């Protein structure tokens, strides 16, 4: 039986309606991934990242002066930057100047990357950090920026009453001042499903770190995993498709590939992750 042209077009339309959409339309990179090569070869490294298809970057304030002219010479968009964590604890008097600095460079998000080890503790410690983050959020908002906190695994330790320390932190901070940058690998290390966490904190997670985790790591509430545990996107156990399906409804706006440790050339690892994400549909 032959099909009419109308039937062919209808079948094509139906097939198209079932097809997925790109998981990530604009891909970013956290420059910590290339810290072993970036200081010595900033121009070459940033151009290589651009050629791999990355369009946005998240930087760290340490070393930004050296790479800044080279970053501006590319089409890479500076979206987010990690500040020194001590600016929220022992160096709070310097925070306003730091935010003014990164705002002047055009960054839209300033991120507290972690609680310094010496300031970690239980609920009371996280309440103190939350108060400092609220103050930082006020400074960021006054500058036209948004402050976010980046998680690891230690924030998922129990805080009592069925809550985690991250729950304490987010409950004690003003959603209008402090957002969350979700690192989906560290969420997984803690034994938590990132998609579930996105649903719980819908509207509070504008930034995401995409990274993967090799099989064999048992749930834990610290960063003490082997360097070999870090994997390129799509080569580990993190349910990246499921996370990215949940990311849109949760309000995630920017996605940064990060790999703390790579088996060789970090640019090669970034290539693997970019190819996986470019071909992934959800």
N, C-alpha and C positions, 0 to 999 in steps of 0.2 A: 504494500500500500504506500503510495507517495503522499507526502505532506504538502499542503498548500503553503504559499508564502506567509499567509497570516498565521498558520499554525507554527511555522518555524520561528517567526518573530515572537510569538507568545511563549514558546518553549524557551527561547533565549532569554526573554525577560524574566521568566520564572527562575531560571538557573542563576541569573544575575542577582535576583533578590535574595538567593540563599548564600551567595558568596560572602566571605568575610570582608572586613575592612582592615586597613593597615593598623597594626597594634599601636604603633607610635608614629605619628606624622612628622614630628620635629625631634630629632635625636640630639641629646646633649652629652657631654662628657665631664666628669670630675677630674680635674687636672692632677690630682694626687696620684692617679693611676700612672702618670708618666713622669713622676718626680725623679726617677733615676736618669732621665735623659733631658728633661726640659731645661734645667739650669745651664747646662753646657751648650745646648743646641736649641734655643728657644724658637728661632725663626723656622728652622727645618721641622721641628716637632709639631708646631702649630699648623704649618702648611700641610704636613702629613695627616694630621687629624681632620683638617678640612677636606682633604682629598678622599678620606674614608667615608665621607657623607655626614659627619657631625656638623651641626649648625649652631649649637649653643654650648656655652661652657660655664662650669662652676669652678671658681678658682679658690685659692687660699690666700689670705692676706700676707702671710709670710712669703717673701720673694716676689710679690706682685710688681714692685718697682722694676725689677730686672726684665720681666717678660712683657710688661704693659705695652711698650712701643711695638713689639712684634705682634701682640694680640690685636692691636688696633690696625695693623697692616693687613689683617685677614678679614674675611667676612663673618668670622665667628662672633656670635653675639654674647657679651658678658651679662649673664642673667643673675647669677647667685654667687656668693663668696662666703667661705668659712672664716670666721674671726678666731682669734686666739681664745681658747676656753677660759683662761684666767681673767679675761676682761669681764667675766660675769661673777668672779669670786674675788681674788686678791688684788685685781687691777681695775676695779670698777670706775675709778676716777678717770681712766683713759678711754672709756667706752665711747663717750660722746665724740671725741676726736676721731676715733676709728670709724664710727658710722659716717661722720662727715667726709672722711677720706674716701670710703668706698662708694658713697653716694655721688661724690664729684666725678667718679670714674664711670658712672652710669649703671652700676649694679642695682637691681630692683629688690633683691632679697639679701639679707645679712643673716648668717646662720651661726648659732652656737653649736660646735661640732660634737660636744660631749661634756659631761661633768668631769673636771679634773679628778684624778684618782684620789688625791689627798682630801677632796671635799665630798667624796661619796659616802653614803651611809644609809640610814633608814628614812622613815617618813619625815622626820624633822629636817634632815639634810636636804631632802628634795623640796620641802616647803621653803627653805631658805633660797635654794636655787630658783624656785618659781618666782619668789619676790624679786630677785635680781633680773630675771627674764622679763617680768612685767615692766620694770624700769627701763630695761633695754628696748622693749617694745614701744614704749612711749617715745623714746629718742628716735627710734627708727621711723615711727609714724610721723613724727614732726618733720623728718627729713624726706618724707614721701616714699619711704621704703617699708618692707615687711620683715619682721624678725621671725625666724623659725628655729626649732630645736631638732638636731639630728640624733636619732637613736642608735644605740648599739644593742647588746643583749642584756647588759646589767640592769637596765631600767625595767625589765620584766620580772625581777625578783618579787616575791610576794610581799605586800605591805600590810596584810591583815584585812579582814572583812571582805575577802574575795577580790581585793584590788591589787594591782601591781604598782610599783613605784612610778611607772609611766602614767598610770591612771591618776596618781596623786599629782604629778607634775602638770598634767593637762587640766585637772580639776582646779588647781590653785592658780593657773594662769588665765588671763582674760583672752578669750578666742579672738577678740578684736585687736589684740596686741601680739599674741604669740601663736604661731602656727607650728606644724610638725613637718619635718622632712623625713619621710619614711624610708629607711634602708631595709629592703625586703629580705636581704640575706640574713642580717642580724636578727630580724624578727623571726625568721625560720630557725636560726640557731637556738633561740629561746624556746622553741617548740610551739610557736604561735603561728596561725595561718594569716598571712598578710592580707588576704582578701577579707577575712572576717574583721581584722583591725580597721581596714579602710571603711567597711560598712559601719563600724561602731563610731568612728570619728569622721563621718561624712562631712565635707565642707571645711575640714580643718587641715587637710593634707595637700597643699599646692605643689609640693616638690617630692620627687621620688628618686632614690638610688636603685638602679637595676643592677643586680649582681647575682651570681649563682654560687652554689655550695655543692662540693662533691659529696657523694654518699659516704656514710660511716661516722658522721659527727653526731654524737648524742646531745640532746638538749642540755643547755647550760646557760648560766646567767653571768658570763664574763667573756672576754675576748681571747681566751686562751686556746684557740684552735690552731692546728698546724698550718703552716704557710701553704702546704699543698692542698688544703681544703678549699681555697678560693678557686672558683671556676669561671670560665667565660660563660656568657649568657647562653642558655640552652644546653649546656653540658653538665648540668647538675640536677639537684632534686627540687629546687624551688619551682613552684608551679607558676612560671612566668605568664603563660597564657591566661590562667585564671586570675592572676593579680591584675593584669592589664585589662581584662574584661570588667573588673570591678573598679578600675581607676577612673574611667570616664564618669560614671554615675557619682563617684565620691568627690569629684571636682579636682583631680590632679591635673596640673597645667604643664609641668616641666619634668622631663625624664632624663636623668644623667646616668650614663654607664660608669660604673666604678669597679675596679678590681684591685684590692689592696696589695695582693701579691700575684705576680705572673710567673709562669714557668720559664720564660725567656724574654724576648723583646716585648715590652708592653704594647707597642703599636700593633704587633701581630695579634695580641689578645684583643685589642680594640677592634681590629678588623673582623675577627671571628664573631664578636658580639654584635657588631654593626650588621654583618651579613645575616645573622640569625634574626635580628629584630626587623630588618628591612623586609624579610620574606615572611614574617609571622603575621597572620591575620587572625582576628578574633571576632 
